[in-house]
Amino acid sequence: MDILVDSWSWLNLLEDQNDPCYRKTIKFLDNSDNSLYTTILNIYEVYYRAIDRIGDEAATEFIVSIKDRAKVVFIDEALAMSAAKIHKTEKLSSIDAFGYAAAMNLGAQLLTGDPDFKGKKNVIFID
């Protein structure tokens, strides 16, 4: 299965490994049958949030581990325009709209526990 991993899911890996959401998330990330993707904006968001949680050096290492697991989707004009439409119609933040648009463009499921995605189409919601 193709899965676009959003910031919430990556940041969830910094939580307690006994947390049920951590265990559900890691099950998708560790499944070798899944092809993982994330957007460059998710890299940005995870990095700046991880710096506060674990410090700059560990945050940099965390980003390297993400890039080892997932293919990074970069922004082009088509993705930007799709994200703008989603931002407007779905009332998502800009970063979330890019992730959702990227997932749609890839024909992937979006892996998240972000409440803004609850009940949305093509979303694997972790709770």
N, C-alpha and C positions, 0 to 999 in steps of 0.2 A: 504494500500500500504506500502511496505517496503521501507524506505528511509534512505540512508547513508548521514548524515549531515556533510559537510566538514567545515573546519576552517572558510572560508569566510562567510558561513551562520551563524555560531555561533557569529562571531565578528560583523556581521551585526546587531545583537541584541543590541549592545552597541551604535548604531547610533540613530539619531533622530527618534522617533516613527511616525512622520509624513512623513518620507521618504518613497517613493513608494516601494523601495526594502525591507525596513523593513516590511511593511505591507504584501507584497507578501510572504516573508520568514515566518513570524509568522503564516500566514494562514496554511502553511504546518505543522509547528511545533505544532500548537494548535489543529489540526484535530485528534480527538481520534481514527479515523479509521486507522491512520498511525502508523506503528511501526518504531521507530527511532533508529538508530545506529550511532556510530561515532568511529573512531579508537583512540587507545591510542596515536598515533602520532598527531592526531588532538587536543587531550587534551593538549599535550605538546606545540603545536604551539599556541593554543588559550591562554593558561596560560602565556607564555612569552610575547605575544603581549598585553594581557589585563593588565599585570603589568604596562606597560608603559602608558596605557590609563587611568586606574582607580585605580592603586595602588595595592600592594600585598594583603592586606586583602580582598578588594572587588573582586580581581581576583580569590582568593581562593573560595570565596562564589559563584562566577560565575561558577567555575568548578563544585562545588557541585550541582548547579542547572542544569547543563548540564547532570551530571550523574544521576540526578533524572528523567530526561526526556528521556535519550537515553541509550541503552545498549552499553557498551564499547567493541569494538572488539580488541583483543590482537593479537600480531604478533606470528605466528607459521611458521614453515618451508615452508609449502605450500603457505601461504600468501606472505612470503618473495620472493619466487621464482616467483609467479604470478606478484608481484609488480616489480621485476627486469625486466621481459619481457615487461611489460607495460611502464616502465621508458624508456627502449630502443626504443620500437616501436612508442610510442605515444609522446615521447619527453616531458614528464611531470617531474616536480620536484619529488624528492624521496617521500616526504610526500603526494603529490597529487597522485602519482602512487600507494602508499599503500591504500589510500582512494578509488581510482577507482577500484583497485583489490578487496578490501573488498566488495565493492558494487556488483561487478560482482559475487563474490563467494556467496553472500547472495541472488542473484537474485533481488537486490534492485536498485532503482533509486538513483543517486547521486544528492543532492540538493546543488547548488552553483551559484555564480555569477562571479566566477573566470574566466577571459577571456580565460585562457588556456583550458577550457573545452567547450567553445562555439562550437556548432555543433557536439559534440561527442555523440555517442550512449549511451542510458540509463542515460541521464543527464536531470534533470529539471533545466533549466538555468534561473536565476533571473536577469532581467535587467530593 
